[in-house]
Amino acid sequence: MTIGPDIERAGDIDRRLLMDRSVAGRRAFTLPESDVPVQELPDPSLLRDDIELPEVSQLEVIRYFSLLSQLNFSIDTNFYPLGSCTMKYNPKINDELANLPGLADIHPLQPAETVQGAIRLLKELQDDLGEITGLPGVSLAPLAGAQGEYAGLLIARAYHQARHDAERTVAIIPDSAHGTNPASASMAGLEVVTVRSDDQGNVDVENLRELADSRTAAFMLTIPSTLGLFEPNILEITKIIHDAGGLVYADGANLNALLGLVKLGDLGVDICHSNLHKTFSTPHGGGGPGSGPVLVRADLARYLPEPVAEKTGDGPDSTYRLAAPADSIGPLNGFHGSFSIAARAYAYIRALGIEGLRSVSENAIIGANYIQAGLKDRYDLAADRYCMHETVLSATRQKKRGVSGLDIAKRLLDFGIHAPTMYFPLIVEEALMIEPTESESKETLDHFIAVMRQIDDEVDSAPELIHDAPHDLPVTRLDEATAARRPVLRWSAE
Ligand SMILES: *Cc1c(COP(=O)(O)O)cnc(C)c1O
């Protein structure tokens, strides 16, 4: 990463790279004297003395890394309306709880009797998620939303095979779906068939009726849809699929819109996954670890990926263990999923309770609709109706006047606002997908609306301001593709 010492920035912040701060002999650490005998290296040629390492004091290291951390936008410093990622405020106490020694310092290979509390936590989280979704069979094993999808589709295949209905090899997926859906389906060995969306952003029910047949293994529906919409024909849709003998898979990555309001199981959904690293107190857009539990109706629980936490007995005599369901599709990874994310989710759910969870979703929905209402006279909407937890705008009107969605996203950075998700979903031209989340104040939403309106003014009055944006950040317009494909990781150019 090069930050570039030549970049000017307000104030006198020391922006030198760590290597440029190096002074021979400076040290950032003190180690206690070694109390074990010095060992000879088996092969001294493995030692090199020509490696340049920065020699700096502890304070210099702290300043340098603190500065680096401030160069990024973050939810702790900026409004972060990155659609579909649910970059909301996650209470710090959930991190603290997940870091309690009894949870953080245990080992996955410890005998179950020494980690009863941890397994109980997993069991109770399974039960809570089952209650929230109305799908009581739960495995916390998947390490991402996409892995939850993959597991869910393997479960669908196992179910059909057990019924000697193995010719069902097609997954029907709407054209508006999240990209992971068709990818997971083909990894699970299914053939992907696309169903159209109508002009309101709903599944084209007549098209679905034509496609659903004796080859349908599963229909995958994102709820709410990738346009942030509730599917009004959901009951008809699940009936069409069930009548054809298929299973309904709901991509419930964005449960933030549904908590305490709708249970997927009540809608006729058979299998779903949920992203704990969106809704349940771990951020998604931060790029960290994930957890995508897979949830199924009761009779499909026998196929869940192992392990599943179980409870035997009642009251003080109850014990907890991790087990493999009878006809499990097998393990998905080494152990039992992302335990510390599960611990955060558990703390979050228990602290909020069902009333609190419902108000999370209600406020997320109100916030998104507030923004939509505040901008719809200036920006086109992907669908002109009430949205759920996010709204998809289209910058087509601005594009005709010479400014693209990307330009607008870059200009937002000048106002300290993280860019929305751009150019997604693919079926919307110049898409700007905005998810304010429940944790932002009305003042922040008003500020965002005012900024977006001002940018729309600037499209005519000062387009160069938008084209050159961002103006006040350490780097401006990046070649993002090359940055990702050929990252420059040297500290200096030569
Ligand atoms: C985020 C998301 C996913 C994928 O989740 P990952 O954890 O990134 O694999 C799938 N579907 C939808 C609708 C999502 O928003």
Ligand as a Chemical Component Dictionary entry (heavy atoms), coordinates in Angstrom:
data_LIG
# 
_chem_comp.id                   LIG 
_chem_comp.type                 NON-POLYMER 
_chem_comp.pdbx_formal_charge   0 
_chem_comp.three_letter_code    LIG 
# 
loop_
_chem_comp_atom.comp_id 
_chem_comp_atom.atom_id 
_chem_comp_atom.alt_atom_id 
_chem_comp_atom.type_symbol 
_chem_comp_atom.charge 
_chem_comp_atom.model_Cartn_x 
_chem_comp_atom.model_Cartn_y 
_chem_comp_atom.model_Cartn_z 
_chem_comp_atom.pdbx_ordinal 
LIG C1 C1 C 0 -24.945 -10.578 1.508  1  
LIG C2 C2 C 0 -25.870 -11.419 0.750  2  
LIG C3 C3 C 0 -25.524 -12.736 0.391  3  
LIG C4 C4 C 0 -24.158 -13.356 0.587  4  
LIG O1 O1 O 0 -23.656 -13.362 1.875  5  
LIG P1 P1 P 0 -22.078 -13.601 2.082  6  
LIG O2 O2 O 0 -21.921 -13.786 3.544  7  
LIG O3 O3 O 0 -21.398 -12.386 1.559  8  
LIG O4 O4 O 0 -21.705 -14.837 1.326  9  
LIG C5 C5 C 0 -26.468 -13.491 -0.268 10 
LIG N1 N1 N 0 -27.673 -12.974 -0.581 11 
LIG C6 C6 C 0 -28.025 -11.718 -0.258 12 
LIG C7 C7 C 0 -29.390 -11.211 -0.626 13 
LIG C8 C8 C 0 -27.143 -10.884 0.413  14 
LIG O5 O5 O 0 -27.502 -9.631  0.697  15 
# 
loop_
_chem_comp_bond.comp_id 
_chem_comp_bond.atom_id_1 
_chem_comp_bond.atom_id_2 
_chem_comp_bond.value_order 
_chem_comp_bond.pdbx_ordinal 
LIG C1 C2 SING 1  
LIG C2 C3 SING 2  
LIG C2 C8 DOUB 3  
LIG C3 C4 SING 4  
LIG C3 C5 DOUB 5  
LIG C4 O1 SING 6  
LIG O1 P1 SING 7  
LIG P1 O2 DOUB 8  
LIG P1 O3 SING 9  
LIG P1 O4 SING 10 
LIG C5 N1 SING 11 
LIG N1 C6 DOUB 12 
LIG C6 C7 SING 13 
LIG C6 C8 SING 14 
LIG C8 O5 SING 15 
# 
